[in-house]
Amino acid sequence: MHSLLATLCLCICLTITVAFEENDTQLRPFKVGKKLYFVNPQKLDANTAKKACEARPGLQLVAIENDDDNLAIQTELIRAFGNTAGQFFWTSGKQIPSGSDNWVWLSTGKTMDDFFWDDGEPFNTKGDCLKALGMIEGKELTWYVENCNKALMSICEAVSK
């Protein structure tokens, strides 16, 4: 049974990875604990990034709901892809309504309880979508507010069942 699940996971990963070949980009998988994540290196606006994740069965734009996940994603991205300092990634975090203090994970519908804002954030005049700063060794993912129309890479996650 365990071998069958591993084979199934490998097939799903390969199918998802191949989906971007025509655009000369690929979803790049990495695993944190039992959760599977994919970096989409194609730079898209936040809404298109969300749709790109959801277009693949079982994926959604990432919701980083606690400190352990935030640090684990950062650590694994460094391990899997090297130091990506200066790179930003869309998450499913969104300010609703715009200009408020209310933040929601669009992919799960949950209100955000933990925040990993950089100094001076959230700076609400920039936008109402949440991006995470690329990895700097020894520092957790840092969050920023951004205009949702900006083209950035994104992180998709496998939907928990």
C-alpha positions in Angstrom: 0.0 0.0 0.0 2.8 2.4 0.9 4.5 1.7 -2.4 1.3 2.3 -4.3 0.9 5.7 -2.6 4.5 6.7 -3.4 4.0 5.7 -7.0 0.7 7.7 -7.2 2.4 10.7 -5.6 5.2 10.4 -8.1 2.8 10.2 -11.0 0.9 13.3 -9.8 4.1 15.2 -9.3 5.3 14.4 -12.8 2.0 15.3 -14.3 2.0 18.6 -12.5 5.6 19.3 -13.4 5.1 18.6 -17.1 2.1 21.0 -17.3 4.4 24.1 -17.6 6.8 22.8 -20.2 5.2 24.6 -23.1 5.9 27.9 -21.4 9.5 26.9 -20.6 8.7 26.8 -16.9 7.9 24.1 -14.5 6.2 23.7 -11.1 9.1 22.7 -8.8 8.0 20.4 -6.0 9.2 20.2 -2.4 7.9 18.5 0.7 7.6 19.8 4.3 6.6 17.1 6.7 3.6 15.4 5.0 2.7 18.5 2.9 3.6 18.9 -0.7 4.3 22.3 -2.2 5.2 23.5 -5.7 7.0 26.7 -6.7 5.6 28.2 -9.9 8.5 30.2 -11.3 6.3 31.8 -13.9 5.6 35.4 -12.8 1.9 36.1 -12.7 -0.4 38.6 -11.0 -2.0 37.3 -7.7 -5.3 36.4 -9.2 -3.8 34.5 -12.2 -1.3 32.8 -9.8 -4.3 31.6 -7.7 -6.1 30.3 -10.8 -2.9 28.6 -12.1 -2.6 26.6 -8.9 -6.3 25.7 -8.9 -6.1 24.6 -12.5 -4.1 21.7 -11.4 -6.2 19.1 -9.5 -5.6 19.1 -5.8 -3.6 22.3 -5.7 -4.3 25.8 -4.2 -2.3 28.9 -3.7 -0.4 28.5 -0.4 -1.9 29.5 3.0 0.9 29.8 5.6 -1.1 29.4 8.8 1.6 29.1 11.5 5.2 29.8 12.5 6.3 26.2 12.0 5.0 26.1 8.4 6.5 29.5 7.7 10.0 28.5 8.9 9.7 25.0 7.3 8.8 26.4 3.9 11.7 28.9 4.1 14.1 26.2 5.1 13.0 23.8 2.4 13.0 26.4 -0.3 16.7 27.1 0.5 17.5 23.4 0.5 15.6 22.7 -2.7 16.4 25.8 -4.8 19.3 27.5 -3.1 19.3 31.1 -1.7 16.5 32.9 -3.4 17.0 36.2 -1.5 15.3 39.0 -3.2 12.7 36.8 -4.8 9.0 37.3 -3.9 6.3 34.7 -4.0 2.5 35.1 -4.0 0.5 33.5 -1.2 -3.3 33.4 -0.9 -3.3 36.1 1.8 -5.7 39.0 1.0 -6.9 42.0 2.8 -10.7 42.0 2.9 -12.1 44.6 2.6 -9.2 46.6 1.1 -7.7 49.0 3.6 -8.9 47.1 6.6 -6.9 45.2 9.3 -8.7 42.0 8.3 -6.6 39.4 6.4 -7.9 36.1 5.0 -6.4 33.1 3.3 -8.4 33.0 0.1 -7.5 29.4 -0.6 -8.9 28.2 2.7 -11.3 31.0 3.7 -9.7 31.2 7.1 -9.0 34.4 8.9 -5.2 34.9 9.3 -4.2 34.6 12.9 -0.4 34.5 12.7 1.5 37.2 10.9 5.2 37.4 9.8 5.3 41.0 8.6 8.5 42.7 7.9 9.3 46.0 9.8 6.8 48.7 8.6 4.3 46.2 7.2 1.5 46.0 6.6 1.8 49.1 4.6 -1.7 49.3 3.2 -1.2 51.9 0.5 0.8 49.5 -1.6 -2.0 47.0 -2.2 -4.0 44.3 -0.6 -2.3 41.1 -1.5 0.3 39.2 0.6 3.7 38.3 -0.8 6.4 36.5 1.0 10.1 37.5 0.5 12.4 34.9 -0.9 14.7 33.1 1.4 17.6 34.5 3.3 19.5 31.8 5.3 18.7 32.0 9.0 15.6 34.2 8.5 12.0 33.2 8.3 9.8 34.0 5.3 9.0 37.7 5.7 5.6 39.1 4.5 4.8 42.2 2.6 1.8 43.9 1.2 1.8 44.3 -2.6 -0.3 45.5 -5.4 -2.2 42.4 -6.6 -1.4 43.2 -10.3 2.3 42.8 -9.8 3.8 39.7 -11.6 5.6 37.4 -9.1 6.4 33.7 -8.7 4.0 31.8 -6.5 3.8 28.8 -4.1 1.1 26.2 -4.6 0.3 23.6 -2.0 -1.5 20.2 -2.2 -4.9 20.5 -0.7 -5.2 18.5 2.6 -8.0 16.0 2.7 
